[in-house]
């Protein structure tokens, strides 16, 4: 096994990450904050241990937005790519945006969350579990 299981980067390539653990199942979130942060119908993220995520390049490019008390969304200040988020209620974990991970993932989507806030122009065509809220 290599030093990191996965690498990840932002759109401009200024921020590079190493994931030294397997991300958890992919969660599809349809809440209005995730839709706005992603600019799309949902956010796809996976929870992993914060200690297993290393910023290998571009730490000076990391921006931080507190979207709700204790929840910080980390992004690239140059290109705007959302990277991961942290929550003060669970300081040992991060939620990585899986779209930034290079190469194929073993993790697969597990469920849709906040479908009560889903964009009215989007349709879910899979058989994953669905939750009105979290």
Residue, then its C-alpha position, 0 to 999 in steps of 0.5 A: x500500500x502506498x503512503x496515502x490511499x487516495x490523493x485529491x485536489x481542487x480545480x486549479x490544482x493549488x491545493x493537494x490532499x492525501x487521504x491516509x484512510x478509506x473514506x466512509x460511505x458516500x452521503x448525498x445531501x440535498x439540503x439548501x446549504x449543500x446545494x448552494x455550496x456545490x452549485x448543483x442539485x446535491x453535495x456528495x461527501x464522505x466522512x473520514x478521520x480528520x487525522x487521516x487527511x493531510x494538506x500536502x500542498x497549498x495550505x495558504x490557499x485554504x479558505x474557511x466559511x462558517x456556514x452554521x455555528x461550529x460547521x466550517x466549510x473549507x475551500x480553495x481561495x483561488x478557484x473556489x472548489x469546496x474541499x471538506x468540512x469540519x464540525x465542532x460537535x465531531x472534531x475527530x472527523x471531516x466530511x470530504x467532498x468526494x468529487x475532488x478525489x483523484x481516481x476510482x473510489x471503493x466507497x459507494x453512495x449509501x443514502x440521500x439526506x434532506x430530500x425534503x429540501x431537494x431541488x424541484x427540478x431534480x429526480x432521484x432515480x436510484x434505490x438508495x435509502x432516503x431521509x427527509x432530514x439528516 
